[in-house]
């Protein structure tokens, strides 16, 4: 669902599949203190999971965070 939302926004992103690489999963858990996926970063900002991303969208804060033109 996160990818669908970002695709709808027309932004590019890099997907890192931690399911196939245990060392990457461990690094993700160290950095985020979370075990679930996805864990979403926008730049250096840790958004959290999809629920957090969607909450930003509902609060009308996601476009600004993504650097998109915000229309009133």
N, C-alpha and C positions, 0 to 999 in steps of 0.2 A: 504494500500500500504506500510505503514511503517513496518507492521508485515511481509509482504512478503519479503521486502528487508532485514530485520534482519534475517529472516529464511534462506534466500539465503546465508547470511554470516555465518550461523551456530552458531549464538550467542543466548544465552538464555536471556530472558527478563521477566519482571513482568508487566502484564497489570492491570491497576487499572481503573475500569469502573466508571467514575464520573457521568454518566447519571442516575444511580440508587441511588446515595447518594448525595443529595444536599450539605451536609456539606463538602464532598470531592471536589465538584465542586468549592465551595467558597474558599477552601484552595488553589486549583490549580490556581484560578484567582488571589488570593493574591500573591502567589509565582511568577507567571509568567507574571502577568499584561496582560494576554490574556484570551479570552473567548472560543476560538475554541479548538477542539480536533482533533488529538492527540497533547499532549504536551510531548515532548520526552526529557528524561534525560539520559545521559550516566554518571554513577556515580553521582557526584554532579553538573556536567556541564549541564546546560539547553541548549539543541540544538535548541529547538523551535518546529515547526510542521514538517510535512512530507517534505514540500518544502525545509526547512532548512536542513533536514537530507539528502535529495537527492542532494542538492547543495554540501554538504561535500563529498558525494560519487563522484560526477562529478569532484571535485577539488582534488580527490585522497587523502583526509584527513580522511575519515571515518574509514578505517582499522586501522590506527594509533590510533585514538581516542578509538576504540573498543579494542585495545590491540592485534590486529591480526598481524600475520607475514606479512610484506609488501614485495611483490616481485617487483623488478625493471622492 
